[in-house]
Amino acid sequence: AAFTRRVSELADQRDAAANERDDAVRARGIAEAALADAREGFSERFMEARRTSETTIASLRSAVAAGVVAFTAAARERDELVRELEQATAGLAKAENRRDAALRTIRGHVVDRVVVAFGLGAKLKKRLALCFGRWKLE
């Protein structure tokens, strides 16, 4: 009877151990499935974050390229305006030189006419020319 009882106890222990092992196997299966789901979810989130960052980087590159194009166009326009200003300044200098030459010519004609009209000599003509040189005819 003691032997039978002992065999029965060992059989119960074996069954309990088998049940614990089965429970552990089920728990391991559940944990592996949860881990696989977590990995898949992480992978999806990671890929989404990667796509978002790539989109952001592409947008930034596009914005930088547009900024470079705009800056280059502005620099080109500035250079063109500087050239136009230089040309206008040179044209103004030429016009001022022509005006000064015309004023000198007019002064010379006025001096000559005054000298002829009043019959002045060379000495007075020179003084009159000096006076006209100081006056501004406008």
C-alpha beads as a LAMMPS data file, in Angstrom:
LAMMPS data file: protein, C-alpha beads

138 atoms
137 bonds

1 atom types
1 bond types

-500.0 500.0 xlo xhi
-500.0 500.0 ylo yhi
-500.0 500.0 zlo zhi

Masses

1 110.0

Atoms # bond

1 1 1 0.000 0.000 0.000
2 1 1 2.861 2.372 0.804
3 1 1 4.421 1.585 -2.530
4 1 1 1.163 2.239 -4.349
5 1 1 0.720 5.481 -2.472
6 1 1 4.266 6.503 -3.327
7 1 1 3.742 5.630 -7.012
8 1 1 0.507 7.606 -6.949
9 1 1 2.279 10.631 -5.387
10 1 1 5.066 10.455 -7.968
11 1 1 2.480 10.179 -10.747
12 1 1 0.695 13.234 -9.325
13 1 1 4.007 15.112 -9.155
14 1 1 4.788 14.052 -12.712
15 1 1 1.372 15.252 -13.896
16 1 1 1.808 18.546 -12.007
17 1 1 5.261 18.988 -13.559
18 1 1 3.859 18.197 -17.000
19 1 1 1.055 20.727 -16.433
20 1 1 3.594 23.357 -15.320
21 1 1 5.716 22.574 -18.358
22 1 1 2.662 22.871 -20.633
23 1 1 1.757 26.171 -18.930
24 1 1 5.339 27.384 -19.413
25 1 1 5.276 26.345 -23.098
26 1 1 1.952 28.216 -23.575
27 1 1 3.342 31.268 -21.742
28 1 1 6.470 31.125 -23.901
29 1 1 4.317 30.931 -27.053
30 1 1 2.269 33.922 -25.892
31 1 1 5.451 35.857 -25.048
32 1 1 7.002 35.027 -28.431
33 1 1 3.829 36.137 -30.211
34 1 1 3.757 39.371 -28.199
35 1 1 7.432 39.938 -28.987
36 1 1 6.814 39.320 -32.680
37 1 1 3.894 41.794 -32.596
38 1 1 6.057 44.332 -30.770
39 1 1 8.870 43.877 -33.300
40 1 1 6.447 44.263 -36.186
41 1 1 4.884 47.335 -34.591
42 1 1 8.310 48.816 -33.913
43 1 1 9.382 48.038 -37.449
44 1 1 6.274 49.751 -38.835
45 1 1 6.783 52.789 -36.585
46 1 1 10.462 52.877 -37.484
47 1 1 9.718 52.719 -41.199
48 1 1 7.076 55.433 -40.854
49 1 1 9.538 57.631 -38.955
50 1 1 12.143 56.956 -41.628
51 1 1 9.717 57.889 -44.429
52 1 1 8.777 61.056 -42.538
53 1 1 12.408 62.025 -42.006
54 1 1 13.224 61.322 -45.675
55 1 1 10.293 63.495 -46.712
56 1 1 11.460 66.246 -44.364
57 1 1 15.013 66.012 -45.675
58 1 1 13.741 66.160 -49.263
59 1 1 11.648 69.221 -48.402
60 1 1 14.655 70.902 -46.779
61 1 1 16.849 70.107 -49.782
62 1 1 14.205 71.526 -52.081
63 1 1 13.908 74.676 -49.965
64 1 1 17.688 75.111 -49.901
65 1 1 17.864 74.636 -53.677
66 1 1 15.089 77.204 -54.171
67 1 1 16.929 79.600 -51.836
68 1 1 20.163 79.153 -53.784
69 1 1 18.338 79.807 -57.057
70 1 1 16.672 82.924 -55.622
71 1 1 19.962 84.184 -54.155
72 1 1 21.752 83.593 -57.457
73 1 1 19.020 85.428 -59.359
74 1 1 19.166 88.333 -56.897
75 1 1 22.960 88.488 -57.197
76 1 1 22.688 88.450 -60.991
77 1 1 20.105 91.233 -60.895
78 1 1 22.294 93.213 -58.475
79 1 1 25.286 92.822 -60.802
80 1 1 23.178 93.972 -63.741
81 1 1 21.982 97.014 -61.787
82 1 1 25.571 97.834 -60.799
83 1 1 26.606 97.644 -64.472
84 1 1 23.697 99.902 -65.457
85 1 1 24.648 102.349 -62.688
86 1 1 28.271 102.356 -63.853
87 1 1 27.128 102.980 -67.442
88 1 1 24.805 105.762 -66.305
89 1 1 27.602 107.316 -64.239
90 1 1 29.958 107.163 -67.235
91 1 1 27.225 108.666 -69.437
92 1 1 26.670 111.423 -66.890
93 1 1 30.399 112.182 -66.794
94 1 1 30.453 112.373 -70.603
95 1 1 27.405 114.635 -70.593
96 1 1 28.998 116.902 -67.982
97 1 1 32.188 117.077 -70.070
98 1 1 30.142 117.973 -73.183
99 1 1 28.216 120.601 -71.173
100 1 1 31.444 122.107 -69.830
101 1 1 32.911 122.167 -73.340
102 1 1 29.742 123.827 -74.648
103 1 1 29.870 126.429 -71.861
104 1 1 33.510 127.145 -72.651
105 1 1 32.593 127.561 -76.311
106 1 1 29.683 129.846 -75.428
107 1 1 31.902 131.904 -73.111
108 1 1 34.516 132.170 -75.844
109 1 1 31.893 133.387 -78.365
110 1 1 30.509 135.887 -75.855
111 1 1 33.995 137.253 -75.132
112 1 1 34.752 137.486 -78.860
113 1 1 31.495 139.346 -79.578
114 1 1 31.992 141.751 -76.685
115 1 1 35.573 142.430 -77.817
116 1 1 34.422 143.020 -81.397
117 1 1 31.381 145.071 -80.366
118 1 1 33.336 147.391 -78.110
119 1 1 36.616 147.299 -80.022
120 1 1 38.615 146.075 -77.021
121 1 1 42.292 145.162 -77.190
122 1 1 44.004 141.858 -76.447
123 1 1 44.740 142.785 -72.808
124 1 1 41.072 143.536 -72.052
125 1 1 40.011 140.454 -73.997
126 1 1 42.184 138.335 -71.690
127 1 1 40.733 139.961 -68.560
128 1 1 37.204 139.591 -69.883
129 1 1 37.845 135.892 -70.629
130 1 1 39.109 135.386 -67.060
131 1 1 35.956 137.018 -65.701
132 1 1 33.737 134.842 -67.879
133 1 1 35.689 131.790 -66.752
134 1 1 34.687 132.512 -63.154
135 1 1 31.027 133.175 -63.998
136 1 1 28.708 130.248 -64.467
137 1 1 26.461 130.501 -67.483
138 1 1 23.332 128.456 -67.000

Bonds

1 1 1 2
2 1 2 3
3 1 3 4
4 1 4 5
5 1 5 6
6 1 6 7
7 1 7 8
8 1 8 9
9 1 9 10
10 1 10 11
11 1 11 12
12 1 12 13
13 1 13 14
14 1 14 15
15 1 15 16
16 1 16 17
17 1 17 18
18 1 18 19
19 1 19 20
20 1 20 21
21 1 21 22
22 1 22 23
23 1 23 24
24 1 24 25
25 1 25 26
26 1 26 27
27 1 27 28
28 1 28 29
29 1 29 30
30 1 30 31
31 1 31 32
32 1 32 33
33 1 33 34
34 1 34 35
35 1 35 36
36 1 36 37
37 1 37 38
38 1 38 39
39 1 39 40
40 1 40 41
41 1 41 42
42 1 42 43
43 1 43 44
44 1 44 45
45 1 45 46
46 1 46 47
47 1 47 48
48 1 48 49
49 1 49 50
50 1 50 51
51 1 51 52
52 1 52 53
53 1 53 54
54 1 54 55
55 1 55 56
56 1 56 57
57 1 57 58
58 1 58 59
59 1 59 60
60 1 60 61
61 1 61 62
62 1 62 63
63 1 63 64
64 1 64 65
65 1 65 66
66 1 66 67
67 1 67 68
68 1 68 69
69 1 69 70
70 1 70 71
71 1 71 72
72 1 72 73
73 1 73 74
74 1 74 75
75 1 75 76
76 1 76 77
77 1 77 78
78 1 78 79
79 1 79 80
80 1 80 81
81 1 81 82
82 1 82 83
83 1 83 84
84 1 84 85
85 1 85 86
86 1 86 87
87 1 87 88
88 1 88 89
89 1 89 90
90 1 90 91
91 1 91 92
92 1 92 93
93 1 93 94
94 1 94 95
95 1 95 96
96 1 96 97
97 1 97 98
98 1 98 99
99 1 99 100
100 1 100 101
101 1 101 102
102 1 102 103
103 1 103 104
104 1 104 105
105 1 105 106
106 1 106 107
107 1 107 108
108 1 108 109
109 1 109 110
110 1 110 111
111 1 111 112
112 1 112 113
113 1 113 114
114 1 114 115
115 1 115 116
116 1 116 117
117 1 117 118
118 1 118 119
119 1 119 120
120 1 120 121
121 1 121 122
122 1 122 123
123 1 123 124
124 1 124 125
125 1 125 126
126 1 126 127
127 1 127 128
128 1 128 129
129 1 129 130
130 1 130 131
131 1 131 132
132 1 132 133
133 1 133 134
134 1 134 135
135 1 135 136
136 1 136 137
137 1 137 138
